[in-house]
Amino acid sequence: AQQGRVREKAYGKQKIYFADQEQLPAASDAELRGLDGEIVTRSAQLQALQQSCRHMEAELKDLNSSMTTPEIAREIEALRKDCASYTEKLERIKSATNHVTPEEKEKVCREQQLYRREWRRRKRMATELMDAILEGYPKSKKQFFEEVGIETDEDHGVVLPATV
């Protein structure tokens, strides 16, 4: 600092030393423009390299997530075994002799429809009867069901089957 190569600034109890820039040669306008141009070209190169790097990283990620040749071979073999087992199962089903005939199916569907209709009819009759009793009953519907011991379909999670 005494020789003039380094400058000193005091901030309270602290002192800061830095190079004296007046001793450095000043750059001309042409040199500054040349440096600015070099900064622009280097920035463009940097952006191109970053874009290339991102592209390569994406490609690497794709390649790492894809299956290798031995893995694909194992997968193909497993799928062929599954296909063979399904084909064998299909052949067993086709060759089975205990198929249901359309007449038997129609008979079962008619019976189910009859039973479902009867279930609905009886449930409606029971509901109407209980509603008539509950009109003059002093307690709630739930208390009446508990006293009499009535269990509803809803209590047991039973649902009327859908039409086939």
N, C-alpha and C positions, 0 to 999 in steps of 0.2 A: 504494500500500500504506500510506503514511503517512496519507493522507486517509481510509482505511478503506473505500474502494470495492472494492479488490482485496485478497485475502488472499494471504499468502505462506507456503509450507511449505518447509523445508530438508531435503533428503535427502542427507546427506553433503556433498559439494561442490556439489551441484545444488540449485537453488531452483525451485519450481513456483509459478506465480501463477494464481489463478482468481478468478472473480467471487464476491463475498460474497453468498450467497443469503439471509442474514438481512435484507438491505436490500430484497429483493424482496417484493411484497405476497403474502401467503399466500392460497391459494385456499380457498374454503369447500367444505364437503362437497357441496353442491348443484352447485357449479361442477365439482367432480371427477366427480360422477356424470354430469353433462351431457357432459363430455369423454370419459368412458368409453363412454357411449352413442354419441357421434359416432365414436369409434374402431371400435366394433362395426359401425356402418352403413357406414363407409368400407371396412372389411375385407371386408364382404359385397359391396360394389360392386366392390372390387378382384378378388375371386374370380370374380364374374360376368364382368367384363371379360377376365380371364385365360382363362376357359372359352370365351368368345366368340372371343378371339384364337386359341386352339388350334383351334377349329372352323373358323375362316376359313383358318388355315394349312393344315389338312388338305384343305380344299376347293381351295385354291390348288395344293397338291401334286398332287391328282387332275387338276385342269384342265391343269397343265403336263405331266403324263405322258400325257394323252390326245392323240390325233391331231387335227390341224386339218382343216378342210374340204378344202383343196387336197391335203393328204396322203392323206386318205381317198379323194378322187377318183382320185388316181394309183394307189392300192392297188387300187381297184375295177377300173380299166382294166387293170392288170397281171394281176389274177385272171381277167378276161374273156379276155385273150389266152391265158393258160395253159389255160383251159377250152376255147377254140377249138382250140388245138393238140392237146389230149388227145382232143377229139371227132374231129378229123381222123385222129389216130393210130388211134383205135378203128375208124373207118370203113375205114381201110386194112387193119386186121387182119381185120375181118369180111368184106371183099371178097376177101381173099387166097384163092387156089385150092389152095395147097399145105398144106391141113390134114392132120393125122395122123388116120387112121381108127381107130376103137376096136380093130379087128382088128390093125392094125399096132402099136398101143400094147401090146396084150395079148401079141403075139409078142415084142416087145422086153423086156417085163417077165419073160416066161418065160425068155428067154435070159439076162437078168441074174441071175435066180434060179438057173439052172443053173450059170453061171460062178461065182457066189458060193458055191454048195454045193461045187463042185469045188475052189475056192480053199481053203475050210475043210478039206476032206478031205485035200488035199495038205499043207497046213500042219500038220495033226495028225499025218500020217504022218512028215513030216520031223522034227517035234519029238520024237515017240516014238523015232525012229531015233537022233537026237542024244543023247537021254537014256540010251538003252541004251549008246551009245559012252562017254558021260561017266561011267558007273558004274565003269568000270575005268581011266579016264584020270586020271593023277596031278595034272594042273594044273586050273585053274579053267575054268569054262564060257567066260568071256570070252577067255582065252588060247587055248582050243581054237578058238573062232570066228576069231580073228586068224590062227592058224597055217594053218587050212584055207581061210580066205578066205570065210567065210560072212557074208552081209549079211542082216539080218532086216528085216521090215516096220517094226518099231519104230525101227531105226536111221535109216530114211529118212522117218519120220513118216507112213507109209501106214496107213490105217485101213480095215478091211473095210466096204464100203458097207452102209448100212441097208436094211432090207426096204422095198420100195415098195408 
